[in-house]
Amino acid sequence: MSKRIMVVDDSRLVRVQLADLLEGTDYEIAAYCRSGEEAIAQYDEVNPDLVTMDIIMHGMDGLEASKIILKEHPDAKIVMLSSLAYDDTYEKAKEVGAKGFVDKPFHREQLLKVLGEVFC
Ligand SMILES: [Mg+2]
């Protein structure tokens, strides 16, 4: 059974890249959200196995959105997907309860490795 992923990113390019990279893998993209607000609103209905979360987005950032999702769904699996804007971003991601971190620009192997670690 493939794992269902909810992709949260305000960049259309990243959404397309992810779809491309995950093609033919054990992961399928169940939903795309363009903002943290949308992710929070969609989470219940989509009920994904994993969320990839951008950090820098218009409106609410990915750290805040993750915090809110994890408050309601403590077992949510969230992997941050971001270019490091600040040195303490890894730490903040860990603090809010993210299960992993993938740096942008990302590569297929790196992405699949981090996603795999979340499920083992
Ligand atoms: Mg962004």
Backbone and ligand atoms as CSV (ligand in chain L), in Angstrom:
chain,resi,resn,atom,element,x,y,z
A,1,MET,N,N,0.859,-1.210,0.000
A,1,MET,CA,C,0.000,0.000,0.000
A,1,MET,C,C,0.882,1.242,0.000
A,2,SER,N,N,0.627,2.142,-0.905
A,2,SER,CA,C,1.474,3.334,-0.935
A,2,SER,C,C,1.074,4.317,0.156
A,3,LYS,N,N,2.062,5.066,0.594
A,3,LYS,CA,C,1.848,6.072,1.629
A,3,LYS,C,C,1.294,7.336,0.971
A,4,ARG,N,N,0.303,7.914,1.633
A,4,ARG,CA,C,-0.355,9.103,1.074
A,4,ARG,C,C,0.251,10.367,1.679
A,5,ILE,N,N,0.721,11.220,0.804
A,5,ILE,CA,C,1.420,12.429,1.243
A,5,ILE,C,C,0.612,13.672,0.935
A,6,MET,N,N,0.568,14.564,1.899
A,6,MET,CA,C,-0.010,15.885,1.668
A,6,MET,C,C,1.156,16.871,1.528
A,7,VAL,N,N,1.266,17.488,0.374
A,7,VAL,CA,C,2.345,18.432,0.096
A,7,VAL,C,C,1.864,19.847,0.397
A,8,VAL,N,N,2.598,20.529,1.272
A,8,VAL,CA,C,2.246,21.917,1.600
A,8,VAL,C,C,3.396,22.805,1.142
A,9,ASP,N,N,3.167,23.597,0.128
A,9,ASP,CA,C,4.218,24.472,-0.399
A,9,ASP,C,C,3.574,25.560,-1.245
A,10,ASP,N,N,4.080,26.767,-1.112
A,10,ASP,CA,C,3.489,27.864,-1.901
A,10,ASP,C,C,4.139,27.996,-3.280
A,11,SER,N,N,5.126,27.127,-3.544
A,11,SER,CA,C,5.785,27.181,-4.845
A,11,SER,C,C,5.235,26.100,-5.761
A,12,ARG,N,N,4.715,26.522,-6.895
A,12,ARG,CA,C,4.174,25.560,-7.851
A,12,ARG,C,C,5.289,24.662,-8.369
A,13,LEU,N,N,6.474,25.250,-8.550
A,13,LEU,CA,C,7.624,24.497,-9.039
A,13,LEU,C,C,7.946,23.326,-8.110
A,14,VAL,N,N,7.948,23.604,-6.810
A,14,VAL,CA,C,8.252,22.542,-5.842
A,14,VAL,C,C,7.179,21.464,-5.879
A,15,ARG,N,N,5.943,21.864,-6.022
A,15,ARG,CA,C,4.865,20.866,-6.080
A,15,ARG,C,C,5.063,19.958,-7.296
A,16,VAL,N,N,5.450,20.562,-8.426
A,16,VAL,CA,C,5.681,19.786,-9.648
A,16,VAL,C,C,6.902,18.875,-9.478
A,17,GLN,N,N,7.972,19.398,-8.876
A,17,GLN,CA,C,9.185,18.596,-8.652
A,17,GLN,C,C,8.889,17.389,-7.771
A,18,LEU,N,N,8.118,17.614,-6.728
A,18,LEU,CA,C,7.796,16.515,-5.819
A,18,LEU,C,C,6.979,15.444,-6.533
A,19,ALA,N,N,6.018,15.866,-7.307
A,19,ALA,CA,C,5.189,14.913,-8.051
A,19,ALA,C,C,6.081,14.071,-8.960
A,20,ASP,N,N,7.038,14.727,-9.576
A,20,ASP,CA,C,7.965,14.079,-10.487
A,20,ASP,C,C,8.854,13.062,-9.764
A,21,LEU,N,N,9.427,13.504,-8.649
A,21,LEU,CA,C,10.358,12.658,-7.894
A,21,LEU,C,C,9.664,11.444,-7.280
A,22,LEU,N,N,8.410,11.606,-6.919
A,22,LEU,CA,C,7.719,10.522,-6.212
A,22,LEU,C,C,7.034,9.551,-7.167
A,23,GLU,N,N,7.021,9.894,-8.432
A,23,GLU,CA,C,6.437,9.027,-9.452
A,23,GLU,C,C,7.139,7.659,-9.420
A,24,GLY,N,N,6.351,6.613,-9.346
A,24,GLY,CA,C,6.932,5.268,-9.375
A,24,GLY,C,C,7.504,4.801,-8.045
A,25,THR,N,N,7.298,5.568,-6.978
A,25,THR,CA,C,7.763,5.159,-5.650
A,25,THR,C,C,6.580,4.624,-4.843
A,26,ASP,N,N,6.832,4.329,-3.577
A,26,ASP,CA,C,5.755,3.852,-2.703
A,26,ASP,C,C,4.931,5.000,-2.127
A,27,TYR,N,N,5.180,6.191,-2.597
A,27,TYR,CA,C,4.464,7.360,-2.082
A,27,TYR,C,C,3.576,7.949,-3.167
A,28,GLU,N,N,2.374,8.331,-2.757
A,28,GLU,CA,C,1.509,9.038,-3.701
A,28,GLU,C,C,1.062,10.356,-3.072
A,29,ILE,N,N,0.909,11.356,-3.913
A,29,ILE,CA,C,0.501,12.655,-3.386
A,29,ILE,C,C,-1.020,12.699,-3.318
A,30,ALA,N,N,-1.521,12.813,-2.103
A,30,ALA,CA,C,-2.961,12.770,-1.876
A,30,ALA,C,C,-3.568,14.160,-1.988
A,31,ALA,N,N,-2.773,15.189,-1.693
A,31,ALA,CA,C,-3.313,16.556,-1.744
A,31,ALA,C,C,-2.179,17.569,-1.777
A,32,TYR,N,N,-2.474,18.697,-2.380
A,32,TYR,CA,C,-1.564,19.837,-2.363
A,32,TYR,C,C,-2.216,20.969,-1.588
A,33,CYS,N,N,-1.444,21.612,-0.732
A,33,CYS,CA,C,-1.936,22.819,-0.065
A,33,CYS,C,C,-0.928,23.924,-0.337
A,34,ARG,N,N,-1.420,25.117,-0.520
A,34,ARG,CA,C,-0.555,26.239,-0.877
A,34,ARG,C,C,-0.219,27.140,0.302
A,35,SER,N,N,-0.751,26.804,1.447
A,35,SER,CA,C,-0.489,27.643,2.632
A,35,SER,C,C,-0.665,26.816,3.896
A,36,GLY,N,N,-0.147,27.349,4.991
A,36,GLY,CA,C,-0.331,26.689,6.274
A,36,GLY,C,C,-1.797,26.633,6.666
A,37,GLU,N,N,-2.491,27.704,6.370
A,37,GLU,CA,C,-3.918,27.762,6.702
A,37,GLU,C,C,-4.681,26.652,5.966
A,38,GLU,N,N,-4.334,26.478,4.692
A,38,GLU,CA,C,-5.002,25.456,3.887
A,38,GLU,C,C,-4.673,24.057,4.440
A,39,ALA,N,N,-3.430,23.875,4.862
A,39,ALA,CA,C,-3.019,22.573,5.397
A,39,ALA,C,C,-3.829,22.220,6.645
A,40,ILE,N,N,-3.996,23.198,7.509
A,40,ILE,CA,C,-4.755,22.967,8.740
A,40,ILE,C,C,-6.203,22.616,8.402
A,41,ALA,N,N,-6.755,23.347,7.444
A,41,ALA,CA,C,-8.152,23.132,7.058
A,41,ALA,C,C,-8.348,21.768,6.387
A,42,GLN,N,N,-7.324,21.303,5.651
A,42,GLN,CA,C,-7.456,20.077,4.856
A,42,GLN,C,C,-7.075,18.808,5.615
A,43,TYR,N,N,-6.312,18.953,6.687
A,43,TYR,CA,C,-5.676,17.777,7.295
A,43,TYR,C,C,-6.671,16.656,7.628
A,44,ASP,N,N,-7.738,17.015,8.288
A,44,ASP,CA,C,-8.731,16.020,8.711
A,44,ASP,C,C,-9.286,15.233,7.532
A,45,GLU,N,N,-9.666,15.964,6.503
A,45,GLU,CA,C,-10.293,15.330,5.358
A,45,GLU,C,C,-9.300,14.458,4.581
A,46,VAL,N,N,-8.085,14.969,4.417
A,46,VAL,CA,C,-7.080,14.220,3.637
A,46,VAL,C,C,-6.552,13.036,4.451
A,47,ASN,N,N,-6.374,13.251,5.755
A,47,ASN,CA,C,-5.846,12.230,6.662
A,47,ASN,C,C,-4.606,11.534,6.072
A,48,PRO,N,N,-3.563,12.313,5.798
A,48,PRO,CA,C,-2.387,11.766,5.107
A,48,PRO,C,C,-1.524,10.902,6.032
A,49,ASP,N,N,-0.703,10.050,5.427
A,49,ASP,CA,C,0.282,9.292,6.206
A,49,ASP,C,C,1.463,10.186,6.555
A,50,LEU,N,N,1.695,11.207,5.738
A,50,LEU,CA,C,2.829,12.100,5.948
A,50,LEU,C,C,2.553,13.450,5.285
A,51,VAL,N,N,3.101,14.486,5.892
A,51,VAL,CA,C,2.984,15.835,5.329
A,51,VAL,C,C,4.382,16.343,5.008
A,52,THR,N,N,4.604,16.864,3.802
A,52,THR,CA,C,5.829,17.628,3.572
A,52,THR,C,C,5.446,19.092,3.703
A,53,MET,N,N,6.201,19.788,4.531
A,53,MET,CA,C,5.813,21.163,4.895
A,53,MET,C,C,6.920,22.161,4.553
A,54,ASP,N,N,6.601,23.089,3.675
A,54,ASP,CA,C,7.478,24.230,3.392
A,54,ASP,C,C,7.500,25.101,4.659
A,55,ILE,N,N,8.539,25.896,4.821
A,55,ILE,CA,C,8.534,26.780,5.994
A,55,ILE,C,C,8.102,28.193,5.619
A,56,ILE,N,N,8.776,28.738,4.616
A,56,ILE,CA,C,8.456,30.127,4.277
A,56,ILE,C,C,7.328,30.168,3.249
A,57,MET,N,N,6.179,30.636,3.716
A,57,MET,CA,C,5.003,30.757,2.841
A,57,MET,C,C,4.306,32.062,3.166
A,58,HIS,N,N,3.472,32.487,2.240
A,58,HIS,CA,C,2.675,33.677,2.516
A,58,HIS,C,C,1.746,33.381,3.683
A,59,GLY,N,N,1.532,34.346,4.536
A,59,GLY,CA,C,0.666,34.129,5.692
A,59,GLY,C,C,1.396,33.295,6.729
A,60,MET,N,N,0.676,32.315,7.290
A,60,MET,CA,C,1.256,31.486,8.350
A,60,MET,C,C,2.437,30.674,7.829
A,61,ASP,N,N,3.533,30.607,8.584
A,61,ASP,CA,C,4.663,29.796,8.111
A,61,ASP,C,C,4.468,28.321,8.486
A,62,GLY,N,N,5.335,27.488,7.936
A,62,GLY,CA,C,5.187,26.052,8.100
A,62,GLY,C,C,5.421,25.563,9.513
A,63,LEU,N,N,6.238,26.289,10.261
A,63,LEU,CA,C,6.487,25.900,11.654
A,63,LEU,C,C,5.221,26.075,12.482
A,64,GLU,N,N,4.586,27.203,12.305
A,64,GLU,CA,C,3.350,27.491,13.032
A,64,GLU,C,C,2.241,26.506,12.610
A,65,ALA,N,N,2.132,26.288,11.329
A,65,ALA,CA,C,1.098,25.361,10.832
A,65,ALA,C,C,1.341,23.958,11.400
A,66,SER,N,N,2.610,23.542,11.468
A,66,SER,CA,C,2.936,22.213,12.001
A,66,SER,C,C,2.538,22.110,13.467
A,67,LYS,N,N,2.827,23.178,14.184
A,67,LYS,CA,C,2.504,23.205,15.608
A,67,LYS,C,C,1.000,22.983,15.809
A,68,ILE,N,N,0.215,23.666,15.009
A,68,ILE,CA,C,-1.245,23.588,15.148
A,68,ILE,C,C,-1.756,22.202,14.740
A,69,ILE,N,N,-1.215,21.673,13.658
A,69,ILE,CA,C,-1.637,20.333,13.208
A,69,ILE,C,C,-1.276,19.294,14.273
A,70,LEU,N,N,-0.056,19.395,14.829
A,70,LEU,CA,C,0.399,18.410,15.810
A,70,LEU,C,C,-0.343,18.508,17.140
A,71,LYS,N,N,-0.864,19.683,17.423
A,71,LYS,CA,C,-1.634,19.848,18.648
A,71,LYS,C,C,-2.917,19.020,18.558
A,72,GLU,N,N,-3.530,19.039,17.385
A,72,GLU,CA,C,-4.768,18.275,17.191
A,72,GLU,C,C,-4.505,16.824,16.815
A,73,HIS,N,N,-3.367,16.599,16.183
A,73,HIS,CA,C,-3.028,15.244,15.718
A,73,HIS,C,C,-1.596,14.939,16.131
A,74,PRO,N,N,-1.404,14.550,17.390
A,74,PRO,CA,C,-0.038,14.362,17.912
A,74,PRO,C,C,0.768,13.313,17.144
A,75,ASP,N,N,0.078,12.411,16.448
A,75,ASP,CA,C,0.828,11.388,15.718
A,75,ASP,C,C,1.042,11.753,14.246
A,76,ALA,N,N,0.719,12.983,13.880
A,76,ALA,CA,C,0.959,13.419,12.495
A,76,ALA,C,C,2.451,13.354,12.181
A,77,LYS,N,N,2.760,12.870,10.993
A,77,LYS,CA,C,4.157,12.789,10.563
A,77,LYS,C,C,4.431,13.947,9.608
A,78,ILE,N,N,5.239,14.878,10.081
A,78,ILE,CA,C,5.525,16.067,9.278
A,78,ILE,C,C,7.019,16.148,8.997
A,79,VAL,N,N,7.359,16.300,7.734
A,79,VAL,CA,C,8.749,16.504,7.320
A,79,VAL,C,C,8.861,17.913,6.753
A,80,MET,N,N,9.752,18.699,7.323
A,80,MET,CA,C,9.949,20.051,6.826
A,80,MET,C,C,10.787,19.994,5.553
A,81,LEU,N,N,10.420,20.826,4.604
A,81,LEU,CA,C,11.107,20.870,3.317
A,81,LEU,C,C,11.429,22.333,3.069
A,82,SER,N,N,12.681,22.708,3.290
A,82,SER,CA,C,12.962,24.138,3.236
A,82,SER,C,C,14.418,24.442,2.955
A,83,SER,N,N,14.641,25.573,2.340
A,83,SER,CA,C,15.995,26.102,2.276
A,83,SER,C,C,16.207,26.760,3.632
A,84,LEU,N,N,17.383,26.627,4.179
A,84,LEU,CA,C,17.614,27.140,5.522
A,84,LEU,C,C,17.717,28.658,5.532
A,85,ALA,N,N,16.718,29.281,6.037
A,85,ALA,CA,C,16.733,30.737,6.085
A,85,ALA,C,C,17.567,31.216,7.272
A,86,TYR,N,N,17.478,30.493,8.373
A,86,TYR,CA,C,18.196,30.886,9.590
A,86,TYR,C,C,18.882,29.665,10.185
A,87,ASP,N,N,19.935,29.903,10.926
A,87,ASP,CA,C,20.710,28.808,11.500
A,87,ASP,C,C,19.906,27.924,12.443
A,88,ASP,N,N,18.936,28.518,13.129
A,88,ASP,CA,C,18.219,27.738,14.144
A,88,ASP,C,C,16.962,27.056,13.590
A,89,THR,N,N,16.844,27.021,12.267
A,89,THR,CA,C,15.631,26.453,11.683
A,89,THR,C,C,15.480,24.959,11.968
A,90,TYR,N,N,16.591,24.203,11.915
A,90,TYR,CA,C,16.523,22.771,12.235
A,90,TYR,C,C,15.983,22.571,13.640
A,91,GLU,N,N,16.525,23.373,14.536
A,91,GLU,CA,C,16.154,23.256,15.935
A,91,GLU,C,C,14.665,23.563,16.145
A,92,LYS,N,N,14.239,24.639,15.497
A,92,LYS,CA,C,12.823,25.017,15.621
A,92,LYS,C,C,11.928,23.919,15.051
A,93,ALA,N,N,12.357,23.321,13.960
A,93,ALA,CA,C,11.562,22.253,13.342
A,93,ALA,C,C,11.432,21.081,14.309
A,94,LYS,N,N,12.537,20.754,14.980
A,94,LYS,CA,C,12.527,19.665,15.952
A,94,LYS,C,C,11.616,20.012,17.125
A,95,GLU,N,N,11.735,21.234,17.563
A,95,GLU,CA,C,10.927,21.710,18.697
A,95,GLU,C,C,9.428,21.565,18.447
A,96,VAL,N,N,8.986,21.903,17.246
A,96,VAL,CA,C,7.546,21.803,16.980
A,96,VAL,C,C,7.119,20.356,16.755
A,97,GLY,N,N,8.091,19.448,16.580
A,97,GLY,CA,C,7.743,18.031,16.475
A,97,GLY,C,C,7.857,17.450,15.079
A,98,ALA,N,N,8.580,18.153,14.197
A,98,ALA,CA,C,8.781,17.605,12.851
A,98,ALA,C,C,9.614,16.328,12.947
A,99,LYS,N,N,9.296,15.365,12.076
A,99,LYS,CA,C,9.975,14.061,12.109
A,99,LYS,C,C,11.232,14.047,11.244
A,100,GLY,N,N,11.390,15.074,10.423
A,100,GLY,CA,C,12.560,15.108,9.552
A,100,GLY,C,C,12.684,16.457,8.878
A,101,PHE,N,N,13.807,16.619,8.192
A,101,PHE,CA,C,14.077,17.895,7.530
A,101,PHE,C,C,14.797,17.601,6.218
A,102,VAL,N,N,14.288,18.161,5.155
A,102,VAL,CA,C,14.946,18.029,3.856
A,102,VAL,C,C,15.288,19.425,3.361
A,103,ASP,N,N,16.566,19.623,3.032
A,103,ASP,CA,C,16.980,20.930,2.531
A,103,ASP,C,C,16.584,21.104,1.063
A,104,LYS,N,N,16.182,22.307,0.739
A,104,LYS,CA,C,15.975,22.671,-0.664
A,104,LYS,C,C,17.247,23.338,-1.163
A,105,PRO,N,N,17.666,23.122,-2.386
A,105,PRO,CA,C,17.019,22.224,-3.355
A,105,PRO,C,C,17.259,20.766,-2.983
A,106,PHE,N,N,16.223,19.951,-3.134
A,106,PHE,CA,C,16.339,18.566,-2.690
A,106,PHE,C,C,16.579,17.636,-3.880
A,107,HIS,N,N,17.072,16.455,-3.565
A,107,HIS,CA,C,17.337,15.447,-4.587
A,107,HIS,C,C,16.564,14.194,-4.233
A,108,ARG,N,N,16.296,13.406,-5.222
A,108,ARG,CA,C,15.463,12.215,-5.053
A,108,ARG,C,C,15.931,11.303,-3.922
A,109,GLU,N,N,17.235,10.979,-3.941
A,109,GLU,CA,C,17.742,10.034,-2.944
A,109,GLU,C,C,17.599,10.555,-1.523
A,110,GLN,N,N,17.932,11.818,-1.374
A,110,GLN,CA,C,17.870,12.453,-0.056
A,110,GLN,C,C,16.420,12.486,0.439
A,111,LEU,N,N,15.534,12.862,-0.444
A,111,LEU,CA,C,14.114,12.939,-0.085
A,111,LEU,C,C,13.588,11.554,0.327
A,112,LEU,N,N,13.883,10.535,-0.495
A,112,LEU,CA,C,13.373,9.195,-0.199
A,112,LEU,C,C,13.979,8.628,1.080
A,113,LYS,N,N,15.225,8.996,1.355
A,113,LYS,CA,C,15.882,8.538,2.575
A,113,LYS,C,C,15.152,9.090,3.803
A,114,VAL,N,N,14.901,10.389,3.794
A,114,VAL,CA,C,14.225,11.016,4.943
A,114,VAL,C,C,12.804,10.491,5.087
A,115,LEU,N,N,12.101,10.349,3.996
A,115,LEU,CA,C,10.731,9.831,4.076
A,115,LEU,C,C,10.748,8.400,4.618
A,116,GLY,N,N,11.695,7.598,4.164
A,116,GLY,CA,C,11.807,6.219,4.626
A,116,GLY,C,C,12.068,6.131,6.111
A,117,GLU,N,N,12.905,7.026,6.608
A,117,GLU,CA,C,13.249,7.014,8.038
A,117,GLU,C,C,12.025,7.294,8.922
A,118,VAL,N,N,11.114,8.078,8.390
A,118,VAL,CA,C,9.919,8.419,9.170
A,118,VAL,C,C,9.060,7.171,9.414
A,119,PHE,N,N,9.097,6.245,8.466
A,119,PHE,CA,C,8.221,5.067,8.580
A,119,PHE,C,C,8.906,3.823,9.132
A,120,CYS,N,N,10.187,3.960,9.545
A,120,CYS,CA,C,10.815,2.733,10.052
A,120,CYS,C,C,10.930,2.756,11.571
L,1,MG,MG,MG,7.878,28.806,0.223
